[in-house]
């Protein structure tokens, strides 16, 4: 009986030590979709913003996963390096170009990747992305509304935007990973 009490006390002491040292809880590392933040961006933006762009979601997830696997610590703001390349490869998009003005009818898919600190609120992230979408809309509208091709026709460009928001987290830090997709549709118009 005494041996059993001694064993039980020893077991309780070991469990208490594990709980106090934090060993009982495994460290979590991963990414999660933050669709609510994407919806917030869509609601805040004056532009139409799509929140269910599956290729962009895949690309943003690839960038977030790559960031965790490589243990990289990117700066705040737009990423133009290997994370953005991972997103563009997985989402089959090209680098954003405000001067893009294709002279063939069709859709050109472009994207941008933004990283923000994990301690930013959902509202701060949403405002930052809405501001970026507004800046892009102004750039695109001023640079390539239409382009004369031949005497009797020109190309008209329209744009749609999409967003994908993920949160990457590890035991040391977290970050917001946001992909913005831009679909540029070129349509040939004939002068009458």
N, C-alpha and C positions, 0 to 999 in steps of 0.2 A: 504494500500500500504506500509506504514511504517512498519507494523507488518510483512508483507511478506519479506521485505528487511532484517529486524532483524532476522527472522527465517532462511533465506538463508545464512546470514553471520554466524549465529550460526552453521548451518549445515556444511558450508565450514571449519569452525574452528575445528569442531569435526573430519571431514575427514582428515584435515591436521595433527592433533594430532595423529590419528591412523596411518597414513603413516609414520610420523616421529618416532613413537614408535615401528614400525615394526609389529603391530598387524594386518595389512591388509594382510600380507602374512603368510599363515599357514606353520608351520614347517614340513619339509618332512622327513620321515623315511622309509627306504625300502632297497631293493637290486635290482640290475640290472645286466643282463648278459653282459659280456664284450667280446663278440665273436671275436672282432677285435684283442684283446690282445692274445687270444688263437691262432688265425691265425698267429700272429707275432711270437709266440713261435714256432709253427710248421715250419715256414719259417726259423727261426734262428737255429733250432736244426739240428744236423747232423743225428739224429735218425728220423725214421718215427714216427710222432706224430699225432694221430687222434684227431679231434676237435669236433666231433659230437657223443660223447658217452653219450647217454640219461640217463642211470642210474647214471653215474658220475655227470652229470649236476644236476640231482635231489638231489644227495647227497651233492654237493657243495652248492646248494640253501638251503638245510635243515640246513647246518652248519651256513651259513650266517644269516638265519632267526633266528636260535636259539641264535646266538650271539646278535642280536638286541633285541629279546624278553627278554633275561636274563640280558641285559645291561652289559654283561661281557666285559672286556678290556684285551683280550689276548695279550701276548707278541709277539714280531716279530720273525718270523721263523716258524719252524714246530710245529704244535699243536698235542699233544698226549693225550689230555684230552677229556672232554665231547663234544667239537665241532667235533673232529675227530671221536668220537664214533657215533655222530649224522650223520655224512657223511657216515660212513661205513654201518650203519644200513639202511639208505635210498638208498644207492647204491648197497647193497648186496655184499660188498667186505670185505676182511679180512685185518688185519694190515700188513703192509709191512714187509717182512722178507727176508733179503739179502741171508740167508742160505737156503731158501726154495728149496727143491729138492724132489718133490713127486715121488713116485715109481709106479704110475698108470698113464696111458695115459689120457690126458684131459687138461682142462684149469683151472688155479688157478687165481682168480681175487683179486688183492691187491690194496691198495690205501694209499696215504699220503695227509695230509692237511697242507697248509702253509698260514700264515697270514702276511701281510705286511702293513705298514702305508699307509693311504690314500693319503698322499702327495707325495708318490713315483710316478714317471712318468711311463707310460706304458712300456717304454723301460727298465727302471730299474727292473720292475717286470718280464718282459720277460727274461732278462739276468739272473736274479736270478733263475728262474725256469729251463731255459736251463742248467745252471750249475748243478742243482739238478738232472736233467735227465741224464746228462753225468756221474755224480758221481754214480748214481744207475746202469747205464749200466756197468760201470767198476766193481762195487761190484758184480753184478749178473754174469757177465762174468767170473770173477776170482773165484767165490765161487761154481758155479754149472753148468759149461759147460756141463758136462756129468757125469753120475755116473754109475759105474758097478753094475749090478743087479745080474746076474748069469753069468756063464762062457761064454755063447754064445750070450748075449744081454746086452744092456745098454740103458739108457734114454738120449735123447738129448733134451735140453731146448731152446726154443726161446722166445723172449719177444717183446711185442708191448706196446707202451705208449699212453696215452690219457691225455688231459688236459681240465679243465673247469675253467673259470675265472669269478668271480663275484665281484661287488663292493657293499659293505654294507655302508650305510650312515644314519646319524641321524643329528639332529640339533647341536650336540656337536662334532662329529668326523666322519671320514670315514676310511674304511680299504679295502684292497684287500684280497679276500678269493679265494685261488687257490687249486683245487683238482688235484692230479696227479694219474692216474690209470695205473696199470701195469698188463698186462695179460701174465701169464707164461704158455706156452704150452709145455706139456711133451709128448714126442713121443718115443715109444720103438723102438730101432734100433737093428737089428740082425747082428752079425758079420758074415762075409762070408769067 
